[in-house]
Each structure stands twice: as C-alpha cells, then as structure tokens.
C-alpha cells in the first residue's frame, strides 16, 4: 500500500509561542512520545490512521484545515507566528513530522494486511481501536456499497448520530463522495460540519469591481435562444459600466446584434442594485440549456459564490443565485463542477433557513442534484414545498398550487394577517400554509407550487419588445412541459388555483386532452379547487390599466373581458372534460370588495362570475366566503373554515390513494 494514500485525520490544535521558544521546546527524537496512534482502519483499499498529538508544548499550532485541501498527502503542516524565522522553523518541522509519521505508518502495515481480509460490513472489527472510531469508517464504507438500500441507510445513520466528535465530522467532510454529500445535505437538520466549506476564491481579474465581472460573464454568453426581453435588459445591464472597464473594452459592447456605447450611461446606481439586475439576466440565461456550459466554463460558479458570500444580507440576491444553481443542476454533466465549487455546503445551510423562500430554492437545487433518490427534475419556477428532504414516507399523490397574476409561488399561499393574535401562540402561524399545514396533515402528499412570470417581475412590465410570453396558450404549453419533467401525471393530482391560475389550469387540461402524450395527466386529475376564478371574465377588464393588472397583463385583456368568446369556449371545453372524467370541483367565491389603491374598492370576481355554468350544470360546489379577492386563498388560521373545508376536499378526492 502506498504511504501517499494515507490520510491523517485527527489533530489537537495547540497554541502558538514566540519564535524564540519554539526550537527549544520541540524535540524530534521524542516524537513517538508526541504523536500517539490510536486506531487504524481500511476504507476503499486505503489505510487510515487516527492519531493524537499528545504534546507539543506551546511551540507550534497544528493546522488541520490544510488537510482538507491536501487530503491525499500523508503529512501535516505546522503553523507558528508569521515571522521569517518561524516560517523557516515551520518548514523544517513539516519535513521532520512527515518523516516520523511515515515510520509510524509502516508499523501499521501489518495491521492493515489483517484488516484487508475482514468485511467492513461486520458490526465489530477486532482491532485495538475505539468502537466509535470504527463505526464512522464502517458507515463511510457502506455509503460506497453496490446496494442502494445499504447506501441510503448509511447516509441516514451518519446524519442520525449526533455524537460524532468535531474531528470526525472533519474527517467525513474530506472523504464524502459527491453522492453521499448531496444525500446528507437533503437529510433533515443535518449537522453542517459534514460539509467542506467552499474553496478559496481567486482574486478578481485586474481588480475589477464585482458588478463588472458579472457584466463580463453576461457578455461572454451566447446570444441565441434568449427572448427579446432578456436581450433588451441584458443590454441595459451591460450599458451601465465603470469608465475604466469601458476604456478596457474599447467603449463598446454588442449584444443581440445591437452595438451599445459602453460608457453611454455612467450612473451612480448602487453596486448591489446593478448586481441584482445582472443576476436576473443570468437567471434567464441559465434557463437555456445551451447557455449552461458557457456559464460554468467562464467561471460563473466561482463568481456566483463570491457574490453570494458578499451579499449574505440580501435575501433576494441569494435567492436569484441559488435559482441559477438550480437551473444549472438540471444538467447532470455539470453536477461535478457544482459540487467541486462548494455549493453543497451553501445549499445545505440554506435548506435550514427559517425563510420558506430561501429553503425552497435550496431544496429545488439539491433535488436536481440528487440522482440517487429523485427521479424527477424541477425546472425553473416549479418548487417542491413537501417533502423538501429525504424521508421514508412514500408519496402517493400530488397537490399542485397555481397562483394568479399578482401572485407568486409562495406569497399567494401565505397565512392571512390577523388584526389581533388572540391566543398569542406562534404555532398557528404559517409563512406558506401548503408547506406547513397541508404537509403536516397529509404527509404522503407531494406538495408543489408553480411560479410563472408576471408583470411584476423587474423587467417584463417595462420591456418595449414584449412578446407572446403572457398569453394563456403560451403559458399553458410552457407549464405543461415543466410539469411533465417534474413527474406531474404519474400520480393522482389535485389542482389548487387562485384567480387567473384557475383559467390556466383549465387551459392545461384542455391542451392535455388533445395531446396523446399527456393523457396520464388528465386521467390522474382527481380534483380541482378554485379560489375566486373569473371563469366568465370580469368587468374589470374595462377599467384603467392599473386596475386591470390586478388580474392580468395587457396582452390578455381581450381574453378576460366579461363574456369573452375565448373564455366561453374554454369553460365549455373544461365542463365537458370534468363531466366525462367525473372530476370533483370545489369553488370558493369572495363576498367582500378588494381595496385597490386609495380611491377604489371593487368586487373583483363576484358570485355570478365565479360560479357561471359550473354551478348551473351541477358540477361541484360553490361556497361564498366573507373575504376579499386577495384573501380568499389565505386562511386566517389552521382551524378556520377556509382551510378545513379545503383540506376536507383534498382528502375526500384522494381517499382511495392516501391514508388518513
């Protein structure tokens, strides 16, 4: 066995003394009294020695962090104070310690030959070693088993044992392979010491500001397959430049075929805002598969790591960065690069965030990296609210939440603010009730929330070259492709929709009925829950632009006018499908006006629109609730009628598939 394969694991860190005392205290011939080997075990054909530094006086500090970087080398570094004299001493100490440790290693070769003959799957190894030490190596060995069941159990046992010593976590962090590290990151409340910190980042090129590094990355990406709005706003991001970079690049950038004077608009926009703008452009690029390789090849993973660490106080910037990582992770060829650039430790930490949006973005990225237990892939805008970690609970059905135009994947489904917390309890609070309340009441469900671009995104409302992206037909086709990737249609499905999201559900079911490849989705639809959906349009389409935007962008105004022919045809088609497939339907209707600005209170979707012919032909039940349009999908508390009736409908619709 090669001595170079030895990995030295445990060191006890000692304090540092002045150079004048260092040489006097450290005695080489007594090294065997200094370093004591405590155990050895074989893992993957390599001998691992666990040793203790019994005494080095106060001469030097044994720096174990370098072992993380030099894990295949059989020596350690000694670090003293940063004077030249001590640096020479440290170099000499390193050489001599390495020599003596090799002697110790040779004494264990005989022991290693016996260990090689044993099966590490045995519960006990009869060697002179702490059983707790051996247990760690046995579990690490089992993570490499050919049996998937054994691998998964080993990962779970590693995470469940909360009595590992600090040096054992560091040991595991060095040794974990990519598959095991991702598995641990997706284990609930895993100890973050299992993960190596992100590697040191290189210096910025020529001392450029971070925002200019982001612009360089954007400018290096392909111009193809990006819609015109992305091109327009990427050009704007590139236009905002420092004068030095403008001079360096010759004063001109080109993107999308249009030359832009690079220093045309030198502004005093704060760096963080510029970074955020660039990151939004990168999000759009990362959704194009052919752009993902160039992002990585041009140093994007390291640059994003730098921005992430710098902007730890900006939740929005961090979410956009992890959103990009989640998009890149859809490409399995990039998984190794993502792991090697330190993102597993970042995602594991973010998974434990108290903020539902942060945790959900990290959960999506890790699920896309986890090819051991996750078959599905989650495209941009499709989020798993439950389960976000690995677990033993089999998933029996899916519940899919789709928001309206002014909504989003998380904020639409938050708990309604209460004027007074009469019970004073925080246990009833939910930042996203499908993730907390529904997941707790129905743990065998996979709960997903879909997000699609709305006019409130930072650029679409102002894009002068807006395309067809907002038409109902376009959204339907786009979402159907994403949902198929996420495995929607393979299990029983309950659709839950608010406002225009309900129209989108009906359009997707209509499109699925005409597509032979989507018949499973239609067949597995077991119920639909509508919250104030304008099935027949609304008179609000005739109001001013600001009021119309409560429900829809301008491109869909014609579709959503009251008694719109397009909506009438869509509703008739849906009713035929619901009747033929015997799909249960439950609708909630608002009764209170919605406050829209200081001058206007309107009933956005009155009963006659929410019910329409759905109620007339006896399909489903319509329930009026004393809330406004925005609160109709936000239960006040877990024992409120709105939540309890919604839960009842979901459980009744899936009673043949889930256990109570």
For each residue, the residues with C-beta under 8 A, 3 or more apart:
1: 5 45 46 47 109 112
2: 5
3: 6 74 102 105 106
4: 72 73 74
5: 1 2 45 46 47 72 74
6: 3 46 47 48 49 74 105
7: 46 48 49 67 71 72 74 174 175
8: 11 49 51 67 74 75 76 101
9: 48 49 50 51 67 167 170 171 174
10: 38 50 51 52 167 171
11: 8 52 53 62 64 67 76 167
12: 52 53 62
13: 61 62 63 64
14: 53 56 57 58 59 60 61 62
15: 58 61
16: 58 60 61 79 80 81
17: 21 22 25 57 58 59 60 80 81
18: 21 22 81
19: 22 23 80 81 83 85 86 89
20:
21: 17 18 24 25 58 59
22: 17 18 19 25 26 59 60 80 86 89
23: 19 26 59 89
24: 21
25: 17 21 22 56 57 58 59
26: 22 23 56 57 59 60 93
27: 30 31
28: 31 96 100
29:
30: 27 33 34
31: 27 28 34 35 96 97 100
32: 35 100 104
33: 30 54 55
34: 30 31 53 54 55 56
35: 31 32 51 52 53 54 97 100 101 104
36: 51 52 54
37: 40 49 50 51 104 107 108
38: 10 50 51 52 129 130 133
39: 49 50 127 128 129 130 133 134
40: 37 47 48 49 50 108 111 112 115 127 129
41: 47 48 115 120 125 127 129 133 134 137
42: 45 46 47 48 112 115 116 120
43: 46 48 120 137 140 141 175
44: 141 144
45: 1 5 42 116
46: 1 5 6 7 42 43
47: 1 5 6 40 41 42 105 108 109 112 115
48: 6 7 9 40 41 42 43 137
49: 6 7 8 9 37 39 40 104 105 108
50: 9 10 37 38 39 40 129 133
51: 8 9 10 35 36 37 38 101 104
52: 10 11 12 35 36 38
53: 11 12 14 34 35 56 62
54: 33 34 35 36
55: 33 34
56: 14 25 26 34 53 59 60 62
57: 14 17 25 26
58: 14 15 16 17 21 25
59: 14 17 21 22 23 25 26 56 80
60: 14 16 17 22 26 56 78 79 80 89 90 93
61: 13 14 15 16 78 79 80
62: 11 12 13 14 53 56 76 77 78 79
63: 13 66 76 77 78 79
64: 11 13 67 68 76 167 170
65: 68 69
66: 63 69 70 76 77
67: 7 8 9 11 64 70 71 76 170 174
68: 64 65 71 170 173 174 196
69: 65 66 199
70: 66 67 73 75
71: 7 67 68 174 175
72: 4 5 7
73: 4 70
74: 3 4 5 6 7 8 98 101 102 105
75: 8 70 94 97 98 101
76: 8 11 62 63 64 66 67 94 97 98 101
77: 62 63 66 90 94
78: 60 61 62 63 90 93 94 97
79: 16 60 61 62 63 90
80: 16 17 19 22 59 60 61 86 87 89 90
81: 16 17 18 19 86
82: 86 87
83: 19 86 87
84: 87 88
85: 19 88 89
86: 19 22 80 81 82 83 89 90
87: 80 82 83 84 90 91
88: 84 85 91 92
89: 19 22 23 60 80 85 86 92 93
90: 60 77 78 79 80 86 87 93 94
91: 87 88 94 95
92: 88 89 95 96
93: 26 60 78 89 90 96 97
94: 75 76 77 78 90 91 97 98
95: 91 92 98 99
96: 28 31 92 93 99 100
97: 31 35 75 76 78 93 94 100 101
98: 74 75 76 94 95 101 102
99: 95 96 102 103
100: 28 31 32 35 96 97 103 104
101: 8 35 51 74 75 76 97 98 104 105
102: 3 74 98 99 105 106
103: 99 100 106 107
104: 32 35 37 49 51 100 101 107 108
105: 3 6 47 49 74 101 102 108 109
106: 3 102 103 109
107: 37 103 104 110
108: 37 40 47 49 104 105 111 112
109: 1 47 105 106 112 113
110: 107 113 114
111: 40 108 114 115 127
112: 1 40 42 47 108 109 115 116
113: 109 110 116 117
114: 110 111 117 118 127
115: 40 41 42 47 111 112 118 125 127
116: 42 45 112 113
117: 113 114
118: 114 115 122 125
119: 122
120: 41 42 43 125 137 138 141 142
121: 138 141 142
122: 118 119 125 138
123: 138
124: 131 134
125: 41 115 118 120 122 129 134 138
126:
127: 39 40 41 111 114 115 134
128: 39
129: 38 39 40 41 50 125 133 134
130: 38 39 133 134
131: 124 134 135
132: 135 136 163
133: 38 39 41 50 129 130 136 137 168
134: 39 41 124 125 127 129 130 131 137 138
135: 131 132 138 139 161
136: 132 133 139 140 164 168 171 172
137: 41 43 48 120 133 134 140 141
138: 120 121 122 123 125 134 135 141 142
139: 135 136 142 143 154 157 158
140: 43 136 137 143 144 154 158 172 175 176
141: 43 44 120 121 137 138 144 145
142: 120 121 138 139 145 150 151 153 154
143: 139 140 151 154 155 158 176 177 179 180 183
144: 44 140 141 151 177
145: 141 142 150 151 154
146:
147: 150 151
148: 151 152 372
149: 152 153
150: 142 145 147 153 154
151: 142 143 144 145 147 148 154 155 179 180 183 372
152: 148 149 155 156 183 372 373 390
153: 142 149 150 156 157
154: 139 140 142 143 145 150 151 157 158
155: 143 151 152 158 159 180 183 184 187 390
156: 152 153 159 160 187 390
157: 139 153 154 160 161
158: 139 140 143 154 155 161 172 180 184 194
159: 155 156 184 187 190 191 194
160: 156 157
161: 135 157 158 164
162: 191
163: 132
164: 136 161 168 169 172 191
165: 168 169
166: 169 170 193
167: 9 10 11 64 170 171
168: 133 136 164 165 171 172
169: 164 165 166 172 173 191 193 194
170: 9 64 67 68 166 167 173 174 193
171: 9 10 136 167 168 174 175
172: 136 140 158 164 168 169 175 176 194
173: 68 169 170 176 193 194 195 196
174: 7 9 67 68 71 170 171 196
175: 7 43 71 140 171 172
176: 140 143 172 173 180 181 184 194
177: 143 144 180 181
178: 181 182 335 336 339
179: 143 151 182 183 371 372
180: 143 151 155 158 176 177 183 184
181: 176 177 178 184 185 194 195 339 344
182: 178 179 185 186 339 344 366 369 370 372
183: 143 151 152 155 179 180 186 187 370 372 373 390
184: 155 158 159 176 180 181 187 190 194 195 348
185: 181 182 190 195 344 345 347 348 351 366
186: 182 183 351 363 366 367 370 373 389 390
187: 155 156 159 183 184 190 389 390
188: 389 390 391
189: 352
190: 159 184 185 187 194 348
191: 159 162 164 169 194
192: 195 345 348 349 352
193: 166 169 170 173
194: 158 159 169 172 173 176 181 184 190 191 348
195: 173 181 184 185 192 344 345 348
196: 68 173 174 342 345
197: 342 345
198: 201 305 309 341 342 343 345 346
199: 69 340 341 342
200:
201: 198 302 305 306 309
202: 302
203: 207
204: 207 208 209 210 213 306
205: 208 213 216
206: 248
207: 203 204
208: 204 205 212 213 216 245
209: 204 212 213 242 271
210: 204 213 214 271 275 306 307 310
211: 214 215 271 274 275 278
212: 208 209 215 216 241 242 245
213: 204 205 208 209 210 216 217 303 306
214: 210 211 217 218 237 274 275 278 279 282 303 307
215: 211 212 218 219 237 238 241 245 278
216: 205 208 212 213 219 220
217: 213 214 220 221 278 282 295 298 299 300 303
218: 214 215 221 234 237 238 255 278 281 282 285
219: 215 216 238 253 255
220: 216 217 294 298
221: 217 218 285 291 294 295 298
222: 225 226 288 290 291 294
223: 226 231 255 256 257
224: 290
225: 222 288 290 291
226: 222 223 230 231 234 256 284 285 288 291
227: 230 231 284 467 469
228: 231 232 256 463 465 467
229: 232 233 459 460 463 465 466 467 469
230: 226 227 233 234 281 284 285
231: 223 226 227 228 234 235 255 256
232: 228 229 235 236 256 459 463 464 465
233: 229 230 236 237 277 280 281 459 463
234: 218 226 230 231 237 238 255 256 281 284 285
235: 231 232 238 239 253 255 256 258 260
236: 232 233 239 240 277
237: 214 215 218 233 234 240 274 277 278 281
238: 215 218 219 234 235 241 253 255 260 262
239: 235 236 253 260 261 262 264 265
240: 236 237 265 266 267 269 274 277
241: 212 215 238 245 246 262 263 266
242: 209 212 245 246 266
243: 246 247 263 266
244: 247 248
245: 208 212 215 241 242 248 249 262
246: 241 242 243 249 251 262 263
247: 243 244 250 251 263
248: 206 244 245
249: 245 246 252 253 262
250: 247 262
251: 246 247 261 262 263
252: 249 259 260 261 262
253: 219 235 238 239 249 259 260 262
254: 257 258 259 260
255: 218 219 223 231 234 235 238 258 260
256: 223 226 228 231 232 234 235
257: 223 254
258: 235 254 255
259: 252 253 254
260: 235 238 239 252 253 254 255 264
261: 239 251 252 264
262: 238 239 241 245 246 249 250 251 252 253
263: 241 243 246 247 251 266
264: 239 260 261
265: 239 240
266: 240 241 242 243 263
267: 240
268:
269: 240 273 274
270: 273 274
271: 209 210 211 274 275
272: 275 276 311 314 317
273: 269 270 276 277
274: 211 214 237 240 269 270 271 277 278
275: 210 211 214 271 272 278 279 307 311 317
276: 272 273 279 280 314 316 317 320
277: 233 236 237 240 273 274 280 281 458
278: 211 214 215 217 218 237 274 275 281 282
279: 214 275 276 282 283 307 317 320 321 324
280: 233 276 277 283 284 320 457 458 459
281: 218 230 233 234 237 277 278 284 285
282: 214 217 218 278 279 285 286 295 300 304 320 324
283: 279 280 286 287 320 323 324 327 380
284: 226 227 230 234 280 281 287 288
285: 218 221 226 230 234 281 282 288 291 295
286: 282 283 291 292 295 323 324 327 328 380
287: 283 284 327 379 380
288: 222 225 226 284 285 291 292
289: 292 330 331
290: 222 224 225 293
291: 221 222 225 226 285 286 288 294 295
292: 286 288 289 295 296 327 328 330 331 334
293: 290 296 297 331 333 334
294: 220 221 222 291 297 298
295: 217 221 282 285 286 291 292 298 300 301 324 328
296: 292 293 300 301 328 334 337
297: 293 294
298: 217 220 221 294 295
299: 217 302 303
300: 217 282 295 296 303 304 324
301: 295 296 304 305 325 328 337 338 341 343
302: 201 202 299 305 306 341
303: 213 214 217 299 300 306 307
304: 282 300 301 307 308 321 324 325
305: 198 201 301 302 308 309 341 342 343 346
306: 201 204 210 213 302 303 309 310
307: 210 214 275 279 303 304 310 311 317 321
308: 304 305 311 312 317 318 321 346
309: 198 201 305 306 312
310: 210 306 307
311: 272 275 307 308 314 317 318
312: 308 309 318
313:
314: 272 276 311 317 318
315: 318 319 355 357 358
316: 276 319 320
317: 272 275 276 279 307 308 311 314 320 321
318: 308 311 312 314 315 321 322 350 358
319: 315 316 322 323 357 358 361
320: 276 279 280 282 283 316 317 323 324
321: 279 304 307 308 317 318 324 325
322: 318 319 325 326 346 347 350 358 361 362 365
323: 283 286 319 320 326 327 361 380
324: 279 282 283 286 295 300 304 320 321 327 328
325: 301 304 321 322 328 329 338 343 347 365
326: 322 323 329 330 361 364 365 368 378 380
327: 283 286 287 292 323 324 330 379 380
328: 286 292 295 296 301 324 325 331 334 338
329: 325 326 334 335 338 365 368 369
330: 289 292 326 327 368 377 379
331: 289 292 293 328 334 335
332: 335 371
333: 293
334: 292 293 296 328 329 331 337 338
335: 178 329 331 332 338 339 369 371
336: 178 339 340
337: 296 301 334 340 341
338: 301 325 328 329 334 335 341 343 344 369
339: 178 181 182 335 336 343 344 369
340: 199 336 337
341: 198 199 301 302 305 337 338
342: 196 197 198 199 305 345 346
343: 198 301 305 325 338 339 346 347 365
344: 181 182 185 195 338 339 347 348 366 369
345: 185 192 195 196 197 198 342 348 349
346: 198 305 308 322 342 343 349 350
347: 185 322 325 343 344 350 351 362 365 366 369
348: 184 185 190 192 194 195 344 345 351 352 362 366
349: 192 345 346 352 353
350: 318 322 346 347 353 358 359 361 362
351: 185 186 347 348 359 362 363 366 388 389
352: 189 192 348 349 359
353: 349 350 358 359 362
354: 359
355: 315 358 359 431
356: 359 360 410 431 432 435
357: 315 319 360 361 410
358: 315 318 319 322 350 353 355 361 362
359: 350 351 352 353 354 355 356 362 363 388
360: 356 357 363 364 383 384 385 388 409 410 435
361: 319 322 323 326 350 357 358 364 365 383
362: 322 347 348 350 351 353 358 359 365 366
363: 186 351 359 360 366 367 383 384 388 389
364: 326 360 361 367 368 378 382 383 384
365: 322 325 326 329 343 347 361 362 368 369
366: 182 185 186 344 347 348 351 362 363 369 370
367: 186 363 364 370 374 376 378 384 388
368: 326 329 330 364 365 374 377 378
369: 182 329 335 338 339 344 347 365 366
370: 182 183 186 366 367 373 374 390
371: 179 332 335 374
372: 148 151 152 179 182 183
373: 152 183 186 370 390
374: 367 368 370 371 377
375: 487
376: 367 485 486 487
377: 330 368 374 485 486
378: 326 364 367 368 382 383 384 485 486
379: 287 327 330 382 481 482 485 486
380: 283 286 287 323 326 327 482
381: 409 450 451 452 482
382: 364 378 379 448 450 451 482 483 485 486
383: 360 361 363 364 378 409 410 448 449 450 451
384: 360 363 364 367 378 387 388 446 447 448
385: 360 388 401 432 434 435 439 447 448 449
386: 434 435 438 439 443 445 446 447
387: 384 390 391 393 395 439 443 446
388: 351 359 360 363 367 384 385
389: 186 187 188 351 363
390: 152 155 156 183 186 187 188 370 373 387
391: 188 387
392:
393: 387 443 444
394: 444
395: 387 398 444 445 446 491
396: 444 445 491 492 654 657 658
397: 444 445 446 491 492 493 494 526 654 657 658
398: 395 445 446 447 448 487 488 491 492 493 494
399: 434 438 442 445 446 447 448 493 494 496 650
400: 448 449 450 483 488 493 494 495 496
401: 385 409 412 413 434 447 448 449 450 496 497
402: 449 450 495 496 497 498 501 502 504 505
403: 407 408 409 412 413 449 450 451 497 498 499 501
404: 407 412 497 498 499 500 501 551
405: 454 455 499 500 549 550 551 552 553
406: 454 456 499 549 550 551 630
407: 403 404 411 412 454 498 499 501
408: 403 411 412 451 454
409: 360 381 383 401 403 412 449 450 451
410: 356 357 360 383 413 414 431 432 449
411: 407 408 414
412: 401 403 404 407 408 409 498 633 634
413: 401 403 410 432 433 434 449 633 634
414: 410 411 430 431 432 433 634
415: 429 430 431 433 634 635 636 637
416: 627 631 634 635 636
417:
418: 421 636 637
419:
420:
421: 418 424 425
422:
423: 428
424: 421
425: 421 428
426: 429
427:
428: 423 425 637 638
429: 415 426
430: 414 415 433 435 436 437 638
431: 355 356 410 414 415 435 436
432: 356 385 410 413 414 435 436 449
433: 413 414 415 430 436 437 438 634 635 638 643
434: 385 386 399 401 413 437 438 439 447 449 496
435: 356 360 385 386 430 431 432 438 439 447
436: 430 431 432 433 439 440
437: 430 433 434 440 441 635 638 643 647
438: 386 399 433 434 435 441 442 445 447 647 650
439: 385 386 387 434 435 436 442 443 445 447
440: 436 437 443
441: 437 438 647
442: 399 438 439 445 647 650 651 654 658
443: 386 387 393 439 440
444: 393 394 395 396 397 658 659
445: 386 395 396 397 398 399 438 439 442 650 654 658
446: 384 386 387 395 397 398 399 491
447: 384 385 386 398 399 401 434 435 438 439
448: 382 383 384 385 398 399 400 401 486 488
449: 383 385 400 401 402 403 409 410 413 432 434
450: 381 382 383 400 401 402 403 409 479 482 483
451: 381 382 383 403 408 409
452: 381 475 478 479 504
453: 457 460 469 470
454: 405 406 407 408 457 460 553
455: 405 460 461 470 549 553
456: 406 461
457: 280 453 454 460 461
458: 277 280
459: 229 232 233 280 462 463
460: 229 453 454 455 457 463 466 469 470
461: 455 456 457 553
462: 459
463: 228 229 232 233 459 460 466
464: 232
465: 228 229 232
466: 229 460 463 469 470 555
467: 227 228 229
468: 471 474 555
469: 227 229 453 460 466 474 475
470: 453 455 460 466 474 475 553 555 556
471: 468 474 475 555 556 559
472: 475 476 503 504 507 556 559 566
473: 476 477 507 511
474: 468 469 470 471 477 478
475: 452 469 470 471 472 478 479 504 507
476: 472 473 479 480 504 507 508 510 511
477: 473 474 480 481 511
478: 452 474 475 481 482
479: 450 452 475 476 482 483 504 508
480: 476 477 483 484 508 511 512 515 518 521
481: 379 477 478 484 485
482: 379 380 381 382 450 478 479 485 486
483: 382 400 450 479 480 486 488 489 508 521
484: 480 481 487 488 489 518 521
485: 376 377 378 379 382 481 482
486: 376 377 378 379 382 448 482 483
487: 375 376 398 484 490 491
488: 398 400 448 483 484 493 521
489: 483 484 493 518 520 521 524
490: 487 520 524
491: 395 396 397 398 446 487 524 657
492: 396 397 398 524 526 654 657
493: 397 398 399 400 488 489 521 524 525 526
494: 397 398 399 400 526 527 528 529 650 653 654
495: 400 402 505 525 527 528 529
496: 399 400 401 402 434 528 529 531 646 650
497: 401 402 403 404 501 502 504 505 528 529 530 531 533
498: 402 403 404 407 412 501 502 531 532 533 632 633
499: 403 404 405 406 407 502 531 532 533 534 551 604 605 629
500: 404 405 503 504 533 534 551 552 556 560
501: 402 403 404 407 497 498 504 505 533
502: 402 497 498 499 505 506 528 530 531 533 534 535
503: 472 500 506 507 533 534 535 560 567 570
504: 402 452 472 475 476 479 497 500 501 507 508
505: 402 495 497 501 502 508 509 528
506: 502 503 509 510 535 570 571 573 574
507: 472 473 475 476 503 504 510 511 570
508: 476 479 480 483 504 505 511 512
509: 505 506 512 513 522 525 574 577
510: 476 506 507 513 514 570 573 574 577
511: 473 476 477 480 507 508 514 515 518
512: 480 508 509 515 518 519 521 522
513: 509 510 518 522 573 577
514: 510 511
515: 480 511 512 518 519
516: 519
517:
518: 480 484 489 511 512 513 515 521 522
519: 512 515 516 522 523
520: 489 490 523 524
521: 480 483 484 488 489 493 512 518 524 525
522: 509 512 513 518 519 525 577 581
523: 519 520 581
524: 489 490 491 492 493 520 521
525: 493 495 509 521 522 528 581 583
526: 397 492 493 494 583 584 653 654 657
527: 494 495 583 584 585 586 649 650 653 654
528: 494 495 496 497 502 505 525 578 583 584 585 586 620
529: 494 495 496 497 585 586 587 588 646 649 650
530: 497 502 533 585 586 587 588 610
531: 496 497 498 499 502 587 588 632 633
532: 498 499 588 589 590 604 605 610 629 632 633
533: 497 498 499 500 501 502 503 530 587 605 610
534: 499 500 502 503 537 538 551 560 567 604 605 609 610
535: 502 503 506 567 571 609 610 611 612 613 614
536: 562 563 564 567 568 571 608 609 612
537: 534 541 559 560 561 562 563 564 567 609
538: 534 541 551 560 561 562 604 605 609
539: 542 543 562
540: 543 547 548 550 551 602 604
541: 537 538 548 551 552 557 558 560 561 562
542: 539 561 562
543: 539 540 547 548 602
544: 547 548
545: 548 549 554
546: 549 596 597
547: 540 543 544 550 596 600 602
548: 540 541 543 544 545 551 552 554 557
549: 405 406 455 545 546 552 553 554
550: 405 406 540 547 594 596 604 629
551: 404 405 406 499 500 534 538 540 541 548 560 604
552: 405 500 541 548 549 556 557 559 560
553: 405 454 455 461 470 549 556
554: 545 548 549 557
555: 466 468 470 471
556: 470 471 472 500 552 553 559 560
557: 541 548 552 554 560 561
558: 541 561 564 566
559: 471 472 537 552 556 564 566 567
560: 500 503 534 537 538 541 551 552 556 557 564 567
561: 537 538 541 542 557 558 564
562: 536 537 538 539 541 542 609
563: 536 537 567 568
564: 536 537 558 559 560 561 567 568
565: 568 569
566: 472 558 559 569 570
567: 503 534 535 536 537 559 560 563 564 570 571
568: 536 563 564 565 571 572
569: 565 566 572 573
570: 503 506 507 510 566 567 573 574
571: 506 535 536 567 568 574 575 612 613 614
572: 568 569 575 576 613
573: 506 510 513 569 570 576 577
574: 506 509 510 570 571 577 578
575: 571 572 578 579 613 614 617 619
576: 572 573 579 580
577: 509 510 513 522 573 574 580 581 583
578: 528 574 575 581 582 583 585 619 620
579: 575 576 582 617 619
580: 576 577
581: 522 523 525 577 578
582: 578 579
583: 525 526 527 528 577 578
584: 526 527 528 620 649 652 653
585: 527 528 529 530 578 614 619 620 621
586: 527 528 529 530 620 621 623 645 646 649
587: 529 530 531 533 610 611 614 615 620 621 622 623
588: 529 530 531 532 610 622 623 624 625 632 642
589: 532 605 606 607 610 611 622 623 624 625 632
590: 532 594 603 604 605 606 610 624 625 627 628 629 631 632
591: 603 607 624 625 626 627
592: 603 626 627 628
593: 601 602 603 628
594: 550 590 601 602 603 604 628 629 630
595: 600 601 628
596: 546 547 550 600 601 602
597: 546 600
598:
599:
600: 547 595 596 597
601: 593 594 595 596
602: 540 543 547 593 594 596
603: 590 591 592 593 594 606 629
604: 499 532 534 538 540 550 551 590 594 628 629
605: 499 532 533 534 538 589 590 609 610 629
606: 589 590 603 609 610
607: 589 591 610 611 622 624
608: 536 611 612
609: 534 535 536 537 538 562 605 606 612
610: 530 532 533 534 535 587 588 589 590 605 606 607 622
611: 535 587 589 607 608 614 615 616 622
612: 535 536 571 608 609 615 616
613: 535 571 572 575 616 617
614: 535 571 575 585 587 611 617 619 620 622
615: 587 611 612 618 619 620 622
616: 611 612 613
617: 575 579 613 614
618: 615
619: 575 578 579 585 614 615
620: 528 578 584 585 586 587 614 615
621: 585 586 587
622: 587 588 589 607 610 611 614 615
623: 586 587 588 589 645
624: 588 589 590 591 607
625: 588 589 590 591 632 641 642
626: 591 592
627: 416 590 591 592 631 632 634 642
628: 590 592 593 594 595 604 631 632
629: 499 532 550 590 594 603 604 605 632
630: 406 594 634
631: 416 590 627 628 634
632: 498 531 532 588 589 590 625 627 628 629 642
633: 412 413 498 531 532
634: 412 413 414 415 416 433 627 630 631
635: 415 416 433 437 638 640 642 643 646
636: 415 416 418 640 642
637: 415 418 428 640 643
638: 428 430 433 437 635 643
639: 643 644
640: 635 636 637 643 644
641: 625 644 645
642: 588 625 627 632 635 636 645 646
643: 433 437 635 637 638 639 640 646 647
644: 639 640 641 647 648
645: 586 623 641 642 648 649
646: 496 529 586 635 642 643 649 650
647: 437 438 441 442 643 644 650 651
648: 644 645 651 652
649: 527 529 584 586 645 646 652 653
650: 399 438 442 445 494 496 527 529 646 647 653 654
651: 442 647 648 654 655 658 660
652: 584 648 649 655
653: 494 526 527 584 649 650
654: 396 397 442 445 492 494 526 527 650 651 657 658
655: 651 652 658 660
656:
657: 396 397 491 492 526 654
658: 396 397 442 444 445 651 654 655
659: 444
660: 651 655
